[in-house]
Amino acid sequence: MSFKKMLARLGIGSARVDTRLEHDTVRAGGDLRGAVHVQGGNTPQRIDRIDLHLMAQYLQRDNDRRSALNTVVRTWRIANPFTLQPQESKELPFSLRMPVHTPLTERGSPVWIKTALDIDNALNPEDSDRIHVLPHPSLQTVLDAALHLGFQWKNAYCEAGPPLGRDEPFVQELEFHSGPAWRGPPRTLCLLPFPKEDGLELILDIDRGPRGLSSLLEGTALEGGRRERLVLSPAQLSRGVEAVSEALAAHLRQES
């Protein structure tokens, strides 16, 4: 084995990767475009594959301890095996359709694209690019409806919990508090959205006290709080913010 090949196996003088996004903002369900730029090193190297991973971070609670864990939401393969020659440059364009349930990042947990090269018998170079994820249009309508009712958006975070039909080990929770414009008794509202291609399902947690997210998903009752389910069809969502506001208000104004 040549000295250059030995160094390349250790990652010295090996191939490099740099992913460049057209825009770092994308809406859930929309397309993220860019290109992966691969630069050859000092020796020929076989690239077994190039994958792009949509990554998200969520919180795991263990009694009073909280830890941040990373997980893969979706993976796309953008290149099959090829040999990269010394100092050769390759550009691999891509267009990725974001899942409709991609976590939004405003007031929330980080989401990023991780680029991974699998190089035969060598350290595998990686690249990470943070992205800003806007809500899916159906979820955007719900957020606008909550604000229309006079609620203030306080927090958004991903937390470990049953995924309810999805592969990810977490769900995202959106927390609102009633503001001066809300016509009714003070309320706290936590939304767990489950966007789908044919509508939107919501778990509403109203006036919840402190508890774990798993209790909410398992339906555990809480003194002073209510848990309800709201399913919005495409027809309801198409009627816009006011129609969705009425559906939300009907749940919020019920007495506990």
C-alpha positions in Angstrom: 0.0 0.0 0.0 1.3 3.4 -0.9 1.9 6.1 1.7 -0.8 8.3 0.1 -3.3 5.5 0.3 -2.5 4.8 4.0 -2.9 8.5 4.8 -6.2 8.6 2.9 -7.5 5.7 5.0 -6.8 7.8 8.0 -8.7 10.8 6.5 -5.5 12.7 5.6 -5.6 13.8 2.0 -8.9 12.0 1.5 -12.0 13.2 -0.3 -13.9 16.2 1.0 -17.6 16.9 0.8 -19.5 20.2 1.0 -23.3 20.5 0.6 -24.6 23.8 -0.7 -28.3 24.6 -0.4 -30.1 27.0 -2.7 -32.0 28.3 0.3 -31.8 27.2 3.9 -35.5 27.8 4.5 -38.1 25.2 3.4 -41.7 24.4 4.3 -42.7 21.0 5.5 -43.9 19.1 2.5 -41.9 21.4 0.2 -38.8 20.9 -1.8 -35.2 21.5 -0.6 -32.8 22.0 -3.5 -29.0 22.2 -3.6 -25.9 20.3 -4.7 -23.3 18.1 -3.1 -19.8 19.1 -4.0 -17.2 16.3 -3.7 -13.5 17.0 -4.0 -11.0 14.2 -4.6 -8.0 13.8 -2.4 -4.5 12.7 -3.2 -5.3 9.1 -4.3 -8.2 7.4 -6.2 -11.0 6.4 -3.8 -14.1 4.3 -4.3 -17.2 6.0 -3.0 -19.8 3.4 -2.2 -22.6 5.8 -1.7 -23.6 9.4 -0.8 -26.6 9.8 1.5 -28.4 12.9 2.7 -30.1 12.5 6.1 -32.8 14.8 7.4 -31.9 15.0 11.1 -33.8 16.3 14.1 -33.1 16.7 17.8 -35.5 15.8 20.6 -35.6 15.7 24.4 -35.6 12.5 26.4 -36.8 12.9 30.0 -35.6 10.5 32.6 -37.0 11.5 36.0 -35.5 15.0 36.6 -32.8 14.6 33.9 -33.2 15.8 30.3 -30.9 14.8 27.5 -30.9 15.8 23.8 -30.8 13.0 21.3 -30.4 13.1 17.5 -32.5 11.0 15.1 -32.8 10.4 11.3 -36.2 11.5 10.0 -35.6 10.6 6.3 -32.7 9.4 4.2 -32.2 10.0 0.5 -29.5 8.3 -1.6 -28.1 10.6 -4.2 -25.2 8.6 -5.6 -24.4 5.0 -6.1 -20.8 3.5 -6.3 -18.2 5.4 -8.3 -14.5 6.0 -8.2 -13.3 9.5 -7.4 -9.9 10.3 -9.0 -7.2 12.5 -7.4 -8.3 16.1 -7.2 -11.4 15.4 -9.3 -14.4 17.6 -8.6 -18.0 16.3 -8.8 -21.3 18.3 -8.4 -24.4 16.2 -7.6 -27.6 18.3 -7.7 -30.6 17.2 -5.6 -34.2 18.1 -4.9 -35.6 16.6 -1.7 -39.3 16.5 -0.8 -39.5 17.2 2.9 -41.9 15.0 4.8 -45.2 16.7 5.8 -44.4 16.0 9.4 -40.9 17.6 9.4 -40.6 19.4 12.7 -40.8 23.2 12.4 -37.8 25.0 13.8 -39.3 28.4 15.0 -39.1 28.3 18.8 -38.2 24.7 18.4 -35.5 22.1 18.2 -32.8 22.1 15.5 -33.2 20.3 12.2 -30.4 19.8 9.7 -29.2 18.0 6.6 -26.3 15.6 7.2 -24.3 14.5 4.1 -22.5 11.2 4.5 -20.0 9.7 2.1 -19.3 6.0 2.5 -15.7 5.5 1.3 -14.2 2.0 1.0 -11.7 1.3 3.7 -11.4 4.9 4.9 -12.8 7.4 7.3 -16.1 8.7 6.0 -16.3 12.5 5.6 -19.5 14.3 6.6 -21.1 17.7 6.3 -24.0 19.2 8.3 -26.2 22.2 7.2 -28.8 23.6 9.5 -32.2 24.4 7.9 -35.1 26.6 8.9 -38.4 24.6 8.6 -41.7 26.5 8.2 -45.0 24.8 9.1 -46.8 22.6 6.6 -49.7 24.8 5.1 -52.3 22.9 7.1 -50.4 23.4 10.3 -49.8 27.1 9.4 -53.6 27.6 9.2 -54.0 26.1 12.7 -51.2 28.4 14.1 -52.8 31.4 12.5 -56.2 30.3 13.9 -54.7 30.1 17.4 -53.2 33.6 17.1 -56.5 34.9 15.6 -58.3 33.7 18.8 -55.9 35.7 20.9 -53.4 33.1 21.9 -49.7 33.7 22.1 -47.2 31.2 20.9 -44.8 30.5 23.7 -42.8 27.4 22.8 -42.2 24.5 20.4 -40.1 21.5 21.1 -39.7 17.8 20.1 -39.9 15.3 22.9 -39.6 11.5 23.1 -43.0 9.8 22.8 -45.0 7.3 20.8 -45.0 8.4 17.2 -48.6 7.3 16.5 -48.0 5.6 13.2 -44.7 7.2 12.2 -41.2 5.8 12.5 -39.6 8.7 14.5 -39.3 8.2 18.3 -40.6 11.7 19.0 -43.5 14.1 18.5 -43.5 17.9 18.4 -45.5 19.9 20.9 -46.6 23.6 20.4 -47.4 25.6 23.5 -49.8 28.6 23.6 -51.1 30.8 26.3 -54.2 32.9 26.1 -53.5 36.7 25.7 -55.5 39.9 26.3 -57.4 39.4 23.0 -58.8 36.0 24.1 -62.5 36.2 24.9 -62.9 33.7 27.7 -61.2 32.4 30.9 -57.5 32.1 30.8 -56.3 29.0 29.0 -53.1 27.2 28.2 -53.2 25.2 25.0 -50.7 22.5 23.9 -51.0 21.2 20.3 -49.5 17.9 19.1 -49.9 18.1 15.3 -49.9 15.1 13.0 -50.0 16.5 9.4 -51.1 14.1 6.7 -51.5 14.3 3.0 -55.3 14.3 3.4 -55.7 16.7 6.4 -54.5 17.3 9.9 -55.0 15.5 13.2 -54.4 17.4 16.4 -54.2 16.3 20.0 -55.3 19.3 22.1 -54.1 19.5 25.7 -56.1 22.2 27.4 -55.1 23.7 30.8 -52.5 21.1 31.4 -50.4 21.0 34.5 -46.9 19.7 34.7 -46.5 16.1 33.3 -44.6 14.1 30.8 -45.6 14.1 27.1 -46.0 10.3 27.2 -48.9 10.8 29.7 -50.6 13.0 27.2 -50.3 10.5 24.4 -51.4 7.6 26.5 -54.4 9.5 27.6 -53.6 9.8 31.3 -55.9 12.2 33.0 -54.6 15.2 34.8 -56.4 17.2 37.5 -57.6 20.5 36.0 -56.7 19.6 32.4 -58.5 18.1 29.3 -57.2 16.1 26.4 -59.1 16.1 23.2 -58.7 15.1 19.6 -59.5 17.3 16.6 -59.4 16.1 13.0 -59.5 18.8 10.3 -60.3 17.7 6.8 -58.9 19.3 3.6 -62.3 20.9 3.1 -62.2 22.5 6.6 -58.7 23.7 6.1 -59.5 25.1 2.7 -62.1 27.4 4.3 -59.2 29.2 6.0 -58.3 30.7 9.4 -61.8 31.8 10.5 -63.3 28.3 10.0 -60.4 26.6 11.8 -60.6 29.2 14.6 -64.3 28.3 15.2 -63.4 24.6 15.4 -60.6 25.4 18.0 -62.8 27.8 19.9 -65.5 25.2 20.3 -63.0 23.0 22.2 -61.4 25.8 24.2 -64.6 27.3 25.5 -65.9 24.0 26.9 -65.7 23.8 30.7 -63.3 21.3 32.2 
